[in-house]
Amino acid sequence: MWLVATFPTTTAAITMERLCGQLGLPGRLIPVPRSISASCGMAWRAPEDARTVLEEMVKEHALPVEGWYYVML
């Protein structure tokens, strides 16, 4: 089971990648799984227990996230 975050734009997804890299947070960019609909074709996959720290980071940096999902990948 993985945590998957979706974004309204590709720019937001790439910003997530950059910020997580700078801050040492877990995850990586993936194509949006078929079971999820999103405006952008990219999503962030991370361990399911990373949700709290990732949600805090996106709030702190005003990063737009469309949704948070738990998906079997």
PDB file of N, CA, C, O and CB in Angstrom:
ATOM      1  N   MET A   1       0.850  -1.183   0.000  1.00  0.00           N
ATOM      2  CA  MET A   1       0.000   0.000   0.000  1.00  0.00           C
ATOM      3  C   MET A   1       0.891   1.240   0.000  1.00  0.00           C
ATOM      4  O   MET A   1       1.842   1.338   0.775  1.00  0.00           O
ATOM      5  CB  MET A   1      -0.965   0.001   1.229  1.00  0.00           C
ATOM      6  N   TRP A   2       0.568   2.176  -0.877  1.00  0.00           N
ATOM      7  CA  TRP A   2       1.334   3.411  -1.014  1.00  0.00           C
ATOM      8  C   TRP A   2       0.427   4.625  -0.863  1.00  0.00           C
ATOM      9  O   TRP A   2      -0.767   4.563  -1.155  1.00  0.00           O
ATOM     10  CB  TRP A   2       2.052   3.451  -2.368  1.00  0.00           C
ATOM     11  N   LEU A   3       0.997   5.710  -0.411  1.00  0.00           N
ATOM     12  CA  LEU A   3       0.328   7.004  -0.398  1.00  0.00           C
ATOM     13  C   LEU A   3       0.602   7.660  -1.742  1.00  0.00           C
ATOM     14  O   LEU A   3       1.748   7.713  -2.188  1.00  0.00           O
ATOM     15  CB  LEU A   3       0.817   7.906   0.800  1.00  0.00           C
ATOM     16  N   VAL A   4      -0.445   8.159  -2.386  1.00  0.00           N
ATOM     17  CA  VAL A   4      -0.290   8.829  -3.683  1.00  0.00           C
ATOM     18  C   VAL A   4      -0.959  10.195  -3.599  1.00  0.00           C
ATOM     19  O   VAL A   4      -2.131  10.307  -3.239  1.00  0.00           O
ATOM     20  CB  VAL A   4      -0.906   7.973  -4.850  1.00  0.00           C
ATOM     21  N   ALA A   5      -0.200  11.224  -3.935  1.00  0.00           N
ATOM     22  CA  ALA A   5      -0.730  12.586  -3.983  1.00  0.00           C
ATOM     23  C   ALA A   5      -0.850  13.001  -5.443  1.00  0.00           C
ATOM     24  O   ALA A   5       0.054  12.759  -6.243  1.00  0.00           O
ATOM     25  CB  ALA A   5       0.181  13.583  -3.187  1.00  0.00           C
ATOM     26  N   THR A   6      -1.973  13.629  -5.783  1.00  0.00           N
ATOM     27  CA  THR A   6      -2.175  14.119  -7.144  1.00  0.00           C
ATOM     28  C   THR A   6      -2.175  15.650  -7.137  1.00  0.00           C
ATOM     29  O   THR A   6      -2.420  16.283  -6.110  1.00  0.00           O
ATOM     30  CB  THR A   6      -3.507  13.570  -7.740  1.00  0.00           C
ATOM     31  N   PHE A   7      -1.896  16.222  -8.296  1.00  0.00           N
ATOM     32  CA  PHE A   7      -1.698  17.662  -8.411  1.00  0.00           C
ATOM     33  C   PHE A   7      -2.514  18.243  -9.558  1.00  0.00           C
ATOM     34  O   PHE A   7      -2.829  17.537 -10.516  1.00  0.00           O
ATOM     35  CB  PHE A   7      -0.221  17.979  -8.609  1.00  0.00           C
ATOM     36  N   PRO A   8      -2.860  19.530  -9.469  1.00  0.00           N
ATOM     37  CA  PRO A   8      -3.616  20.157 -10.551  1.00  0.00           C
ATOM     38  C   PRO A   8      -2.762  20.506 -11.768  1.00  0.00           C
ATOM     39  O   PRO A   8      -3.284  20.690 -12.867  1.00  0.00           O
ATOM     40  CB  PRO A   8      -4.282  21.398 -10.043  1.00  0.00           C
ATOM     41  N   THR A   9      -1.441  20.596 -11.565  1.00  0.00           N
ATOM     42  CA  THR A   9      -0.554  20.961 -12.671  1.00  0.00           C
ATOM     43  C   THR A   9       0.755  20.175 -12.594  1.00  0.00           C
ATOM     44  O   THR A   9       1.142  19.681 -11.535  1.00  0.00           O
ATOM     45  CB  THR A   9      -0.267  22.478 -12.656  1.00  0.00           C
ATOM     46  N   THR A  10       1.415  20.072 -13.727  1.00  0.00           N
ATOM     47  CA  THR A  10       2.729  19.431 -13.767  1.00  0.00           C
ATOM     48  C   THR A  10       3.737  20.241 -12.948  1.00  0.00           C
ATOM     49  O   THR A  10       4.621  19.673 -12.307  1.00  0.00           O
ATOM     50  CB  THR A  10       3.217  19.280 -15.229  1.00  0.00           C
ATOM     51  N   THR A  11       3.602  21.549 -12.974  1.00  0.00           N
ATOM     52  CA  THR A  11       4.493  22.414 -12.199  1.00  0.00           C
ATOM     53  C   THR A  11       4.413  22.084 -10.710  1.00  0.00           C
ATOM     54  O   THR A  11       5.440  22.045 -10.032  1.00  0.00           O
ATOM     55  CB  THR A  11       4.143  23.895 -12.434  1.00  0.00           C
ATOM     56  N   ALA A  12       3.217  21.847 -10.199  1.00  0.00           N
ATOM     57  CA  ALA A  12       3.059  21.494  -8.784  1.00  0.00           C
ATOM     58  C   ALA A  12       3.730  20.158  -8.484  1.00  0.00           C
ATOM     59  O   ALA A  12       4.366  20.007  -7.441  1.00  0.00           O
ATOM     60  CB  ALA A  12       1.566  21.435  -8.403  1.00  0.00           C
ATOM     61  N   ALA A  13       3.596  19.193  -9.383  1.00  0.00           N
ATOM     62  CA  ALA A  13       4.217  17.882  -9.179  1.00  0.00           C
ATOM     63  C   ALA A  13       5.740  18.004  -9.156  1.00  0.00           C
ATOM     64  O   ALA A  13       6.402  17.383  -8.324  1.00  0.00           O
ATOM     65  CB  ALA A  13       3.778  16.899 -10.282  1.00  0.00           C
ATOM     66  N   ILE A  14       6.286  18.789 -10.053  1.00  0.00           N
ATOM     67  CA  ILE A  14       7.735  18.968 -10.106  1.00  0.00           C
ATOM     68  C   ILE A  14       8.230  19.742  -8.882  1.00  0.00           C
ATOM     69  O   ILE A  14       9.320  19.476  -8.376  1.00  0.00           O
ATOM     70  CB  ILE A  14       8.138  19.700 -11.400  1.00  0.00           C
ATOM     71  N   THR A  15       7.439  20.685  -8.416  1.00  0.00           N
ATOM     72  CA  THR A  15       7.788  21.416  -7.195  1.00  0.00           C
ATOM     73  C   THR A  15       7.809  20.469  -6.001  1.00  0.00           C
ATOM     74  O   THR A  15       8.676  20.582  -5.134  1.00  0.00           O
ATOM     75  CB  THR A  15       6.793  22.571  -6.946  1.00  0.00           C
ATOM     76  N   MET A  16       6.867  19.542  -5.949  1.00  0.00           N
ATOM     77  CA  MET A  16       6.852  18.535  -4.878  1.00  0.00           C
ATOM     78  C   MET A  16       8.151  17.733  -4.904  1.00  0.00           C
ATOM     79  O   MET A  16       8.763  17.498  -3.862  1.00  0.00           O
ATOM     80  CB  MET A  16       5.624  17.586  -5.024  1.00  0.00           C
ATOM     81  N   GLU A  17       8.565  17.319  -6.089  1.00  0.00           N
ATOM     82  CA  GLU A  17       9.805  16.554  -6.223  1.00  0.00           C
ATOM     83  C   GLU A  17      11.010  17.369  -5.728  1.00  0.00           C
ATOM     84  O   GLU A  17      11.859  16.856  -5.000  1.00  0.00           O
ATOM     85  CB  GLU A  17      10.015  16.130  -7.693  1.00  0.00           C
ATOM     86  N   ARG A  18      11.069  18.615  -6.123  1.00  0.00           N
ATOM     87  CA  ARG A  18      12.185  19.483  -5.730  1.00  0.00           C
ATOM     88  C   ARG A  18      12.218  19.697  -4.218  1.00  0.00           C
ATOM     89  O   ARG A  18      13.270  19.567  -3.592  1.00  0.00           O
ATOM     90  CB  ARG A  18      12.086  20.835  -6.446  1.00  0.00           C
ATOM     91  N   LEU A  19      11.061  20.027  -3.633  1.00  0.00           N
ATOM     92  CA  LEU A  19      10.998  20.280  -2.198  1.00  0.00           C
ATOM     93  C   LEU A  19      11.324  19.036  -1.383  1.00  0.00           C
ATOM     94  O   LEU A  19      12.070  19.109  -0.407  1.00  0.00           O
ATOM     95  CB  LEU A  19       9.626  20.794  -1.821  1.00  0.00           C
ATOM     96  N   CYS A  20      10.772  17.906  -1.774  1.00  0.00           N
ATOM     97  CA  CYS A  20      11.052  16.673  -1.034  1.00  0.00           C
ATOM     98  C   CYS A  20      12.528  16.309  -1.118  1.00  0.00           C
ATOM     99  O   CYS A  20      13.107  15.819  -0.149  1.00  0.00           O
ATOM    100  CB  CYS A  20      10.195  15.519  -1.570  1.00  0.00           C
ATOM    101  N   GLY A  21      13.133  16.547  -2.270  1.00  0.00           N
ATOM    102  CA  GLY A  21      14.563  16.296  -2.412  1.00  0.00           C
ATOM    103  C   GLY A  21      15.388  17.199  -1.500  1.00  0.00           C
ATOM    104  O   GLY A  21      16.328  16.743  -0.849  1.00  0.00           O
ATOM    105  N   GLN A  22      15.033  18.477  -1.459  1.00  0.00           N
ATOM    106  CA  GLN A  22      15.757  19.436  -0.625  1.00  0.00           C
ATOM    107  C   GLN A  22      15.592  19.128   0.863  1.00  0.00           C
ATOM    108  O   GLN A  22      16.529  19.294   1.643  1.00  0.00           O
ATOM    109  CB  GLN A  22      15.276  20.855  -0.919  1.00  0.00           C
ATOM    110  N   LEU A  23      14.395  18.680   1.251  1.00  0.00           N
ATOM    111  CA  LEU A  23      14.092  18.448   2.662  1.00  0.00           C
ATOM    112  C   LEU A  23      14.339  17.010   3.105  1.00  0.00           C
ATOM    113  O   LEU A  23      14.170  16.685   4.280  1.00  0.00           O
ATOM    114  CB  LEU A  23      12.664  18.813   2.937  1.00  0.00           C
ATOM    115  N   GLY A  24      14.737  16.150   2.177  1.00  0.00           N
ATOM    116  CA  GLY A  24      15.001  14.756   2.524  1.00  0.00           C
ATOM    117  C   GLY A  24      13.751  13.953   2.853  1.00  0.00           C
ATOM    118  O   GLY A  24      13.798  13.011   3.644  1.00  0.00           O
ATOM    119  N   LEU A  25      12.626  14.333   2.237  1.00  0.00           N
ATOM    120  CA  LEU A  25      11.365  13.621   2.481  1.00  0.00           C
ATOM    121  C   LEU A  25      11.217  12.479   1.473  1.00  0.00           C
ATOM    122  O   LEU A  25      11.731  12.560   0.357  1.00  0.00           O
ATOM    123  CB  LEU A  25      10.149  14.596   2.388  1.00  0.00           C
ATOM    124  N   PRO A  26      10.516  11.423   1.870  1.00  0.00           N
ATOM    125  CA  PRO A  26      10.422  10.233   1.022  1.00  0.00           C
ATOM    126  C   PRO A  26       9.465  10.397  -0.155  1.00  0.00           C
ATOM    127  O   PRO A  26       8.538  11.206  -0.125  1.00  0.00           O
ATOM    128  CB  PRO A  26       9.990   9.060   1.849  1.00  0.00           C
ATOM    129  N   GLY A  27       9.724   9.600  -1.192  1.00  0.00           N
ATOM    130  CA  GLY A  27       8.804   9.520  -2.311  1.00  0.00           C
ATOM    131  C   GLY A  27       9.479   9.777  -3.638  1.00  0.00           C
ATOM    132  O   GLY A  27      10.669  10.082  -3.723  1.00  0.00           O
ATOM    133  N   ARG A  28       8.643   9.636  -4.702  1.00  0.00           N
ATOM    134  CA  ARG A  28       9.125   9.898  -6.057  1.00  0.00           C
ATOM    135  C   ARG A  28       7.935  10.142  -6.968  1.00  0.00           C
ATOM    136  O   ARG A  28       6.807   9.760  -6.657  1.00  0.00           O
ATOM    137  CB  ARG A  28       9.988   8.720  -6.583  1.00  0.00           C
ATOM    138  N   LEU A  29       8.205  10.787  -8.101  1.00  0.00           N
ATOM    139  CA  LEU A  29       7.163  11.025  -9.094  1.00  0.00           C
ATOM    140  C   LEU A  29       6.845   9.737  -9.838  1.00  0.00           C
ATOM    141  O   LEU A  29       7.735   8.949 -10.158  1.00  0.00           O
ATOM    142  CB  LEU A  29       7.591  12.126 -10.082  1.00  0.00           C
ATOM    143  N   ILE A  30       5.558   9.539 -10.108  1.00  0.00           N
ATOM    144  CA  ILE A  30       5.086   8.400 -10.888  1.00  0.00           C
ATOM    145  C   ILE A  30       3.961   8.886 -11.799  1.00  0.00           C
ATOM    146  O   ILE A  30       3.401   9.956 -11.559  1.00  0.00           O
ATOM    147  CB  ILE A  30       4.601   7.230  -9.958  1.00  0.00           C
ATOM    148  N   PRO A  31       3.621   8.127 -12.837  1.00  0.00           N
ATOM    149  CA  PRO A  31       2.401   8.446 -13.598  1.00  0.00           C
ATOM    150  C   PRO A  31       1.189   8.214 -12.689  1.00  0.00           C
ATOM    151  O   PRO A  31       1.206   7.316 -11.846  1.00  0.00           O
ATOM    152  CB  PRO A  31       2.298   7.569 -14.911  1.00  0.00           C
ATOM    153  N   VAL A  32       0.155   9.011 -12.859  1.00  0.00           N
ATOM    154  CA  VAL A  32      -1.050   8.832 -12.040  1.00  0.00           C
ATOM    155  C   VAL A  32      -1.617   7.441 -12.315  1.00  0.00           C
ATOM    156  O   VAL A  32      -1.836   7.077 -13.470  1.00  0.00           O
ATOM    157  CB  VAL A  32      -2.121   9.946 -12.345  1.00  0.00           C
ATOM    158  N   PRO A  33      -1.856   6.660 -11.255  1.00  0.00           N
ATOM    159  CA  PRO A  33      -2.449   5.331 -11.455  1.00  0.00           C
ATOM    160  C   PRO A  33      -3.812   5.424 -12.148  1.00  0.00           C
ATOM    161  O   PRO A  33      -4.546   6.393 -11.958  1.00  0.00           O
ATOM    162  CB  PRO A  33      -2.598   4.605 -10.106  1.00  0.00           C
ATOM    163  N   ARG A  34      -4.138   4.427 -12.939  1.00  0.00           N
ATOM    164  CA  ARG A  34      -5.398   4.432 -13.696  1.00  0.00           C
ATOM    165  C   ARG A  34      -6.628   4.494 -12.798  1.00  0.00           C
ATOM    166  O   ARG A  34      -7.680   4.982 -13.212  1.00  0.00           O
ATOM    167  CB  ARG A  34      -5.478   3.201 -14.569  1.00  0.00           C
ATOM    168  N   SER A  35      -6.497   4.001 -11.577  1.00  0.00           N
ATOM    169  CA  SER A  35      -7.641   3.994 -10.651  1.00  0.00           C
ATOM    170  C   SER A  35      -7.941   5.380 -10.083  1.00  0.00           C
ATOM    171  O   SER A  35      -8.944   5.567  -9.395  1.00  0.00           O
ATOM    172  CB  SER A  35      -7.378   3.023  -9.507  1.00  0.00           C
ATOM    173  N   ILE A  36      -7.070   6.355 -10.371  1.00  0.00           N
ATOM    174  CA  ILE A  36      -7.234   7.717  -9.865  1.00  0.00           C
ATOM    175  C   ILE A  36      -7.360   8.665 -11.046  1.00  0.00           C
ATOM    176  O   ILE A  36      -6.634   8.535 -12.033  1.00  0.00           O
ATOM    177  CB  ILE A  36      -6.042   8.129  -8.948  1.00  0.00           C
ATOM    178  N   SER A  37      -8.275   9.613 -10.949  1.00  0.00           N
ATOM    179  CA  SER A  37      -8.413  10.647 -11.964  1.00  0.00           C
ATOM    180  C   SER A  37      -7.731  11.907 -11.450  1.00  0.00           C
ATOM    181  O   SER A  37      -7.880  12.262 -10.281  1.00  0.00           O
ATOM    182  CB  SER A  37      -9.914  10.915 -12.307  1.00  0.00           C
ATOM    183  N   ALA A  38      -6.988  12.580 -12.312  1.00  0.00           N
ATOM    184  CA  ALA A  38      -6.301  13.801 -11.900  1.00  0.00           C
ATOM    185  C   ALA A  38      -6.129  14.729 -13.093  1.00  0.00           C
ATOM    186  O   ALA A  38      -6.139  14.287 -14.242  1.00  0.00           O
ATOM    187  CB  ALA A  38      -4.933  13.475 -11.271  1.00  0.00           C
ATOM    188  N   SER A  39      -5.972  16.020 -12.810  1.00  0.00           N
ATOM    189  CA  SER A  39      -5.773  17.008 -13.859  1.00  0.00           C
ATOM    190  C   SER A  39      -4.404  16.867 -14.505  1.00  0.00           C
ATOM    191  O   SER A  39      -4.248  17.085 -15.707  1.00  0.00           O
ATOM    192  CB  SER A  39      -5.942  18.406 -13.301  1.00  0.00           C
ATOM    193  N   CYS A  40      -3.430  16.505 -13.709  1.00  0.00           N
ATOM    194  CA  CYS A  40      -2.050  16.369 -14.167  1.00  0.00           C
ATOM    195  C   CYS A  40      -1.734  14.881 -14.286  1.00  0.00           C
ATOM    196  O   CYS A  40      -2.288  14.080 -13.534  1.00  0.00           O
ATOM    197  CB  CYS A  40      -1.051  17.085 -13.190  1.00  0.00           C
ATOM    198  N   GLY A  41      -0.879  14.499 -15.188  1.00  0.00           N
ATOM    199  CA  GLY A  41      -0.552  13.090 -15.384  1.00  0.00           C
ATOM    200  C   GLY A  41       0.508  12.551 -14.445  1.00  0.00           C
ATOM    201  O   GLY A  41       0.903  11.390 -14.554  1.00  0.00           O
ATOM    202  N   MET A  42       0.977  13.390 -13.513  1.00  0.00           N
ATOM    203  CA  MET A  42       2.020  12.966 -12.596  1.00  0.00           C
ATOM    204  C   MET A  42       1.496  12.962 -11.165  1.00  0.00           C
ATOM    205  O   MET A  42       0.638  13.765 -10.799  1.00  0.00           O
ATOM    206  CB  MET A  42       3.248  13.877 -12.716  1.00  0.00           C
ATOM    207  N   ALA A  43       2.032  12.040 -10.362  1.00  0.00           N
ATOM    208  CA  ALA A  43       1.632  11.932  -8.957  1.00  0.00           C
ATOM    209  C   ALA A  43       2.879  11.685  -8.118  1.00  0.00           C
ATOM    210  O   ALA A  43       3.936  11.338  -8.646  1.00  0.00           O
ATOM    211  CB  ALA A  43       0.581  10.787  -8.747  1.00  0.00           C
ATOM    212  N   TRP A  44       2.747  11.867  -6.812  1.00  0.00           N
ATOM    213  CA  TRP A  44       3.838  11.611  -5.882  1.00  0.00           C
ATOM    214  C   TRP A  44       3.511  10.354  -5.097  1.00  0.00           C
ATOM    215  O   TRP A  44       2.462  10.272  -4.458  1.00  0.00           O
ATOM    216  CB  TRP A  44       4.070  12.822  -4.929  1.00  0.00           C
ATOM    217  N   ARG A  45       4.407   9.370  -5.143  1.00  0.00           N
ATOM    218  CA  ARG A  45       4.226   8.122  -4.403  1.00  0.00           C
ATOM    219  C   ARG A  45       5.199   8.119  -3.234  1.00  0.00           C
ATOM    220  O   ARG A  45       6.384   8.414  -3.392  1.00  0.00           O
ATOM    221  CB  ARG A  45       4.446   6.870  -5.323  1.00  0.00           C
ATOM    222  N   ALA A  46       4.678   7.778  -2.053  1.00  0.00           N
ATOM    223  CA  ALA A  46       5.499   7.731  -0.849  1.00  0.00           C
ATOM    224  C   ALA A  46       4.969   6.626   0.051  1.00  0.00           C
ATOM    225  O   ALA A  46       3.846   6.157  -0.141  1.00  0.00           O
ATOM    226  CB  ALA A  46       5.503   9.104  -0.109  1.00  0.00           C
ATOM    227  N   PRO A  47       5.763   6.202   1.035  1.00  0.00           N
ATOM    228  CA  PRO A  47       5.250   5.222   2.002  1.00  0.00           C
ATOM    229  C   PRO A  47       4.008   5.782   2.695  1.00  0.00           C
ATOM    230  O   PRO A  47       3.928   6.981   2.963  1.00  0.00           O
ATOM    231  CB  PRO A  47       6.341   4.856   3.053  1.00  0.00           C
ATOM    232  N   GLU A  48       3.053   4.918   2.980  1.00  0.00           N
ATOM    233  CA  GLU A  48       1.784   5.382   3.540  1.00  0.00           C
ATOM    234  C   GLU A  48       1.929   6.097   4.876  1.00  0.00           C
ATOM    235  O   GLU A  48       1.080   6.918   5.223  1.00  0.00           O
ATOM    236  CB  GLU A  48       0.857   4.224   3.703  1.00  0.00           C
ATOM    237  N   ASP A  49       2.980   5.806   5.631  1.00  0.00           N
ATOM    238  CA  ASP A  49       3.151   6.460   6.933  1.00  0.00           C
ATOM    239  C   ASP A  49       3.785   7.850   6.825  1.00  0.00           C
ATOM    240  O   ASP A  49       4.028   8.494   7.846  1.00  0.00           O
ATOM    241  CB  ASP A  49       4.000   5.588   7.833  1.00  0.00           C
ATOM    242  N   ALA A  50       4.052   8.317   5.612  1.00  0.00           N
ATOM    243  CA  ALA A  50       4.660   9.633   5.415  1.00  0.00           C
ATOM    244  C   ALA A  50       3.620  10.744   5.231  1.00  0.00           C
ATOM    245  O   ALA A  50       3.984  11.901   5.024  1.00  0.00           O
ATOM    246  CB  ALA A  50       5.581   9.595   4.210  1.00  0.00           C
ATOM    247  N   ARG A  51       2.352  10.405   5.303  1.00  0.00           N
ATOM    248  CA  ARG A  51       1.308  11.394   4.991  1.00  0.00           C
ATOM    249  C   ARG A  51       1.384  12.646   5.861  1.00  0.00           C
ATOM    250  O   ARG A  51       1.322  13.759   5.339  1.00  0.00           O
ATOM    251  CB  ARG A  51      -0.055  10.763   5.150  1.00  0.00           C
ATOM    252  N   THR A  52       1.514  12.487   7.152  1.00  0.00           N
ATOM    253  CA  THR A  52       1.503  13.647   8.048  1.00  0.00           C
ATOM    254  C   THR A  52       2.616  14.625   7.702  1.00  0.00           C
ATOM    255  O   THR A  52       2.367  15.823   7.570  1.00  0.00           O
ATOM    256  CB  THR A  52       1.640  13.199   9.500  1.00  0.00           C
ATOM    257  N   VAL A  53       3.828  14.132   7.555  1.00  0.00           N
ATOM    258  CA  VAL A  53       4.958  15.016   7.268  1.00  0.00           C
ATOM    259  C   VAL A  53       4.827  15.651   5.882  1.00  0.00           C
ATOM    260  O   VAL A  53       5.200  16.811   5.701  1.00  0.00           O
ATOM    261  CB  VAL A  53       6.279  14.240   7.369  1.00  0.00           C
ATOM    262  N   LEU A  54       4.310  14.919   4.917  1.00  0.00           N
ATOM    263  CA  LEU A  54       4.128  15.487   3.583  1.00  0.00           C
ATOM    264  C   LEU A  54       3.007  16.527   3.556  1.00  0.00           C
ATOM    265  O   LEU A  54       3.134  17.559   2.896  1.00  0.00           O
ATOM    266  CB  LEU A  54       3.830  14.378   2.579  1.00  0.00           C
ATOM    267  N   GLU A  55       1.911  16.258   4.271  1.00  0.00           N
ATOM    268  CA  GLU A  55       0.824  17.248   4.337  1.00  0.00           C
ATOM    269  C   GLU A  55       1.297  18.537   5.002  1.00  0.00           C
ATOM    270  O   GLU A  55       0.934  19.628   4.562  1.00  0.00           O
ATOM    271  CB  GLU A  55      -0.383  16.674   5.103  1.00  0.00           C
ATOM    272  N   GLU A  56       2.098  18.423   6.050  1.00  0.00           N
ATOM    273  CA  GLU A  56       2.634  19.615   6.712  1.00  0.00           C
ATOM    274  C   GLU A  56       3.521  20.411   5.759  1.00  0.00           C
ATOM    275  O   GLU A  56       3.461  21.640   5.724  1.00  0.00           O
ATOM    276  CB  GLU A  56       3.428  19.223   7.971  1.00  0.00           C
ATOM    277  N   MET A  57       4.337  19.710   4.994  1.00  0.00           N
ATOM    278  CA  MET A  57       5.233  20.385   4.061  1.00  0.00           C
ATOM    279  C   MET A  57       4.450  21.109   2.963  1.00  0.00           C
ATOM    280  O   MET A  57       4.770  22.251   2.633  1.00  0.00           O
ATOM    281  CB  MET A  57       6.203  19.379   3.438  1.00  0.00           C
ATOM    282  N   VAL A  58       3.426  20.458   2.390  1.00  0.00           N
ATOM    283  CA  VAL A  58       2.684  21.132   1.312  1.00  0.00           C
ATOM    284  C   VAL A  58       1.917  22.351   1.848  1.00  0.00           C
ATOM    285  O   VAL A  58       1.770  23.351   1.145  1.00  0.00           O
ATOM    286  CB  VAL A  58       1.701  20.142   0.635  1.00  0.00           C
ATOM    287  N   LYS A  59       1.432  22.264   3.088  1.00  0.00           N
ATOM    288  CA  LYS A  59       0.764  23.431   3.688  1.00  0.00           C
ATOM    289  C   LYS A  59       1.757  24.557   3.908  1.00  0.00           C
ATOM    290  O   LYS A  59       1.468  25.715   3.604  1.00  0.00           O
ATOM    291  CB  LYS A  59       0.092  23.053   5.023  1.00  0.00           C
ATOM    292  N   GLU A  60       2.920  24.223   4.434  1.00  0.00           N
ATOM    293  CA  GLU A  60       3.945  25.230   4.721  1.00  0.00           C
ATOM    294  C   GLU A  60       4.404  25.950   3.456  1.00  0.00           C
ATOM    295  O   GLU A  60       4.714  27.140   3.498  1.00  0.00           O
ATOM    296  CB  GLU A  60       5.140  24.581   5.407  1.00  0.00           C
ATOM    297  N   HIS A  61       4.447  25.245   2.347  1.00  0.00           N
ATOM    298  CA  HIS A  61       4.925  25.819   1.088  1.00  0.00           C
ATOM    299  C   HIS A  61       3.790  26.184   0.131  1.00  0.00           C
ATOM    300  O   HIS A  61       4.041  26.529  -1.024  1.00  0.00           O
ATOM    301  CB  HIS A  61       5.862  24.849   0.408  1.00  0.00           C
ATOM    302  N   ALA A  62       2.546  26.112   0.603  1.00  0.00           N
ATOM    303  CA  ALA A  62       1.361  26.456  -0.199  1.00  0.00           C
ATOM    304  C   ALA A  62       1.363  25.724  -1.542  1.00  0.00           C
ATOM    305  O   ALA A  62       1.058  26.311  -2.580  1.00  0.00           O
ATOM    306  CB  ALA A  62       1.298  27.976  -0.434  1.00  0.00           C
ATOM    307  N   LEU A  63       1.706  24.457  -1.508  1.00  0.00           N
ATOM    308  CA  LEU A  63       1.750  23.631  -2.715  1.00  0.00           C
ATOM    309  C   LEU A  63       0.368  23.019  -2.947  1.00  0.00           C
ATOM    310  O   LEU A  63      -0.154  22.350  -2.055  1.00  0.00           O
ATOM    311  CB  LEU A  63       2.841  22.515  -2.594  1.00  0.00           C
ATOM    312  N   PRO A  64      -0.236  23.226  -4.112  1.00  0.00           N
ATOM    313  CA  PRO A  64      -1.579  22.697  -4.356  1.00  0.00           C
ATOM    314  C   PRO A  64      -1.561  21.180  -4.600  1.00  0.00           C
ATOM    315  O   PRO A  64      -0.859  20.690  -5.483  1.00  0.00           O
ATOM    316  CB  PRO A  64      -2.211  23.409  -5.554  1.00  0.00           C
ATOM    317  N   VAL A  65      -2.339  20.459  -3.808  1.00  0.00           N
ATOM    318  CA  VAL A  65      -2.510  19.017  -3.968  1.00  0.00           C
ATOM    319  C   VAL A  65      -3.991  18.767  -4.217  1.00  0.00           C
ATOM    320  O   VAL A  65      -4.835  19.245  -3.459  1.00  0.00           O
ATOM    321  CB  VAL A  65      -1.993  18.220  -2.704  1.00  0.00           C
ATOM    322  N   GLU A  66      -4.314  18.021  -5.273  1.00  0.00           N
ATOM    323  CA  GLU A  66      -5.718  17.706  -5.573  1.00  0.00           C
ATOM    324  C   GLU A  66      -6.289  16.697  -4.597  1.00  0.00           C
ATOM    325  O   GLU A  66      -7.420  16.837  -4.131  1.00  0.00           O
ATOM    326  CB  GLU A  66      -5.851  17.175  -6.991  1.00  0.00           C
ATOM    327  N   GLY A  67      -5.493  15.671  -4.289  1.00  0.00           N
ATOM    328  CA  GLY A  67      -6.011  14.639  -3.398  1.00  0.00           C
ATOM    329  C   GLY A  67      -4.911  13.729  -2.885  1.00  0.00           C
ATOM    330  O   GLY A  67      -3.823  13.640  -3.454  1.00  0.00           O
ATOM    331  N   TRP A  68      -5.235  13.055  -1.783  1.00  0.00           N
ATOM    332  CA  TRP A  68      -4.355  12.056  -1.169  1.00  0.00           C
ATOM    333  C   TRP A  68      -5.077  10.721  -1.234  1.00  0.00           C
ATOM    334  O   TRP A  68      -6.248  10.632  -0.867  1.00  0.00           O
ATOM    335  CB  TRP A  68      -3.980  12.434   0.319  1.00  0.00           C
ATOM    336  N   TYR A  69      -4.393   9.686  -1.696  1.00  0.00           N
ATOM    337  CA  TYR A  69      -4.999   8.365  -1.876  1.00  0.00           C
ATOM    338  C   TYR A  69      -4.082   7.284  -1.324  1.00  0.00           C
ATOM    339  O   TYR A  69      -2.863   7.446  -1.273  1.00  0.00           O
ATOM    340  CB  TYR A  69      -5.302   8.101  -3.364  1.00  0.00           C
ATOM    341  N   TYR A  70      -4.685   6.192  -0.918  1.00  0.00           N
ATOM    342  CA  TYR A  70      -3.925   4.994  -0.572  1.00  0.00           C
ATOM    343  C   TYR A  70      -4.216   3.974  -1.669  1.00  0.00           C
ATOM    344  O   TYR A  70      -5.368   3.621  -1.919  1.00  0.00           O
ATOM    345  CB  TYR A  70      -4.308   4.438   0.872  1.00  0.00           C
ATOM    346  N   VAL A  71      -3.137   3.504  -2.323  1.00  0.00           N
ATOM    347  CA  VAL A  71      -3.281   2.662  -3.501  1.00  0.00           C
ATOM    348  C   VAL A  71      -2.335   1.473  -3.403  1.00  0.00           C
ATOM    349  O   VAL A  71      -1.194   1.598  -2.959  1.00  0.00           O
ATOM    350  CB  VAL A  71      -3.010   3.467  -4.786  1.00  0.00           C
ATOM    351  N   MET A  72      -2.835   0.320  -3.827  1.00  0.00           N
ATOM    352  CA  MET A  72      -1.983  -0.866  -3.948  1.00  0.00           C
ATOM    353  C   MET A  72      -1.260  -0.763  -5.288  1.00  0.00           C
ATOM    354  O   MET A  72      -1.901  -0.765  -6.339  1.00  0.00           O
ATOM    355  CB  MET A  72      -2.823  -2.211  -3.843  1.00  0.00           C
ATOM    356  N   LEU A  73       0.048  -0.675  -5.260  1.00  0.00           N
ATOM    357  CA  LEU A  73       0.838  -0.582  -6.498  1.00  0.00           C
ATOM    358  C   LEU A  73       1.814  -1.723  -6.577  1.00  0.00           C
ATOM    359  O   LEU A  73       2.570  -1.824  -7.544  1.00  0.00           O
ATOM    360  CB  LEU A  73       1.587   0.756  -6.581  1.00  0.00           C
TER     361      LEU A  73
END
